Amino acid sequence: MIEVIVLGSGTCVPSLKRSGPGLLIRVLTQSSSLTQETFTIMVDSASGTLRQLLRAGIKYDEIDLILYTHFHPDHIGELVPYIFATKYAPGFSRKRPVKIMASIGLLELMDGLKKAFGHWIEPEQDKVILEEIPNHMKASIQMPPVTLSTLPLEHTPNSLAYRIEDEEGNSVVVSGDTDFSLELAEFAKGVNLLILECARPEGKKVQGHLTPSEAGKIAQIAGPDLLLLTHFYPDCDESDLLSPLRREFKGQVFLAEDLMRIPLCNSSPLLKG
């Protein structure tokens, strides 16, 4: 079983309704001793994400893997506070290190941040491991209990989409920020839950971001069981996003809200508000 929790459905623009970008993907597995174990993945972490985790009932030391779709400030705003918080020994206790993964450029980014913040954000190897992913080709990585696949996208030179699939075949694709992409549609084919950004309303196209009709075209090709739109600028909340999308995609679609939960059980998504 996979459970997806929307930590933040907004953007860089401050909003009382929507926190900045962040997703939690919890993979529940059955161990040999018949006890349930959870592998927890965080995708992006805007400023305030650590607090959003607590609101979702998740402690920050429960995270096993952090993925970044790209390095814009609204997607990595909590990277420095997170690493700093791992140094608080009474509160951060794990049997294995957290792995932070992103496109090539992650290590260069960290070098720059360490010049600003010094040793306070030097990752401790028994707590945090940084690893780069190729950004010039697709990649597939076995990380039991999941398979992690990646696809470079047109937004920044460091942009990656992620496909996460558990051992039972439940799957989630997260686009991150992207422009229209046939490659993304093919990458997401047959997925149970497709999470696409939809930053701009119809008629207000901005390069590097999707409108509802573009998101619908991607979903129509991919054929997900459920489409979830997220990453809304404020004018999206004042606009009709669903009508232009549904002209392209006839399947089930929802608009993300902060702390929304979506369980995927036996490859079937069920929405919990």
HELIX and SHEET records of a PDB file:
HELIX    1   1 THR A   49  ARG A   55  1                                   7    
HELIX    2   2 TYR A   60  GLU A   62  5                                   3    
HELIX    3   3 PRO A   73  ILE A   76  1                                   4    
HELIX    4   4 LEU A   79  ALA A   85  1                                   7    
HELIX    5   5 LEU A  106  PHE A  117  1                                  12    
HELIX    6   6 GLY A  118  ILE A  121  5                                   4    
HELIX    7   7 LEU A  182  PHE A  187  1                                   6    
HELIX    8   8 PRO A  212  ALA A  222  1                                  11    
HELIX    9   9 PRO A  234  GLU A  238  5                                   5    
HELIX   10  10 LEU A  242  ARG A  246  1                                   5    
SHEET    1   A 8 VAL A 128  ILE A 133  0                                        
SHEET    2   A 8 VAL A  98  SER A 103  1                                        
SHEET    3   A 8 LEU A  65  LEU A  67  1                                        
SHEET    4   A 8 GLN A  36  SER A  45  1                                        
SHEET    5   A 8 GLY A  22  GLN A  30 -1                                        
SHEET    6   A 8 ILE A   2  GLY A   8 -1                                        
SHEET    7   A 8 ARG A 261  CYS A 265 -1                                        
SHEET    8   A 8 SER A 268  PRO A 269 -1                                        
SHEET    1   B 7 ALA A 139  MET A 143  0                                        
SHEET    2   B 7 VAL A 146  PRO A 152 -1                                        
SHEET    3   B 7 LEU A 160  ASP A 166 -1                                        
SHEET    4   B 7 SER A 171  VAL A 174 -1                                        
SHEET    5   B 7 LEU A 193  GLU A 197  1                                        
SHEET    6   B 7 LEU A 226  THR A 230  1                                        
SHEET    7   B 7 GLN A 252  LEU A 255  1                                        
END                                                                             
